[in-house]
Amino acid sequence: MKVVGLVFSARKRGNGFNCMEHCLNKLEEKGLQAMLINAYDYEIKPCSHCNYECYAEEIRDKREECPLKDDIPKMYDMIEDADWLMFAIPCYGGHTPAIYRAWAERIPHLPRVNRLFKNFDEFQRLFLSKIKGIIIIVNLSAMADLTLHEVLADFYNIEAPEVILLQSREYGRVSLKGDLIKSSGVRERLYGFIELLIKRLEKQ
């Protein structure tokens, strides 16, 4: 079984990266194949300056290509054969990072153009349903509920993934330092999170 962890953060290696790397290492120890993809390393453009080319067949009765050229297709190719996905997402002022919002904006429409999915129902079943776990790095005082709502908004019609909220203040740390994984309490919670995911998968 192949697990791919995607990290969406403005910095190259922070709490999200470290926590995801820790989880994937533990999953490899349990015999799973694991790969980490750091969105920092790729160009992800938000929807902009287009004419709804992804909906051209419905609007203009012809197929058109998205005018944006970035690494979204490459990233999708890297995760297409994954059995399940995990996300690590920090909170920025009560919202998900811009790099995550750009990804979430674009990814449903890329398959539409490439004919990988026939409709949004297929996108939910064949892509969103692969997302089994989400790590959110956020202090509750920084509007964690808003961040969680943004992340889970697409899962309104299918079983939502398991979510773990990690707040640095709970462990006496400062999130900007990116050293949350050094806390034994964080590692224990991540271990429990992994065990929960595995039990959930065994029931399927």
URMOQUI-V788851 format. One record per backbone hydrogen bond with DSSP energy under -1.0 kcal/mol. NH is the residue of the N-H (numbers start at 1). CO is the residue of the C=O. Records with the same first field share a line. If there is no record, write none. Layout:
NH->CO + CO
This chain:
3->33
4->84
5->35
6->86
7->37
8->88
18->14
19->15
20->16
21->17
22->18
23->19
24->20
25->21
26->22
27->23
28->24
29->25
31->28
32->27
33->1
35->3
37->5
39->7
41->38
42->39
55->52
56->53
59->55
60->56
71->43
75->71
76->72
77->73
78->74
79->75
80->76
82->79
83->2
84->2
85->130
86->4
87->133
88->6
89->135
91->137
92->95
95->92
101->97
102->98
103->99
104->100
105->101
106->102
107->103
109->106
110->106
111->107
113->109
114->110
115->111
116->111
123->119
124->120
125->121
126->122
127->123
128->123
129->124
130->127
131->128
132->85 + 130
133->85
134->162
135->87
136->164
137->89
138->166
142->139
147->143
148->144
149->145
150->146
151->147
152->148
155->152
162->132
164->134
166->136
171->168
172->169
173->168
177->174
178->175
182->179
183->180
187->183
188->184
189->185
190->186
191->187
192->188
193->189
194->190
195->191
196->192
197->193
198->194
199->195
200->196
201->197
202->198
203->199
204->201
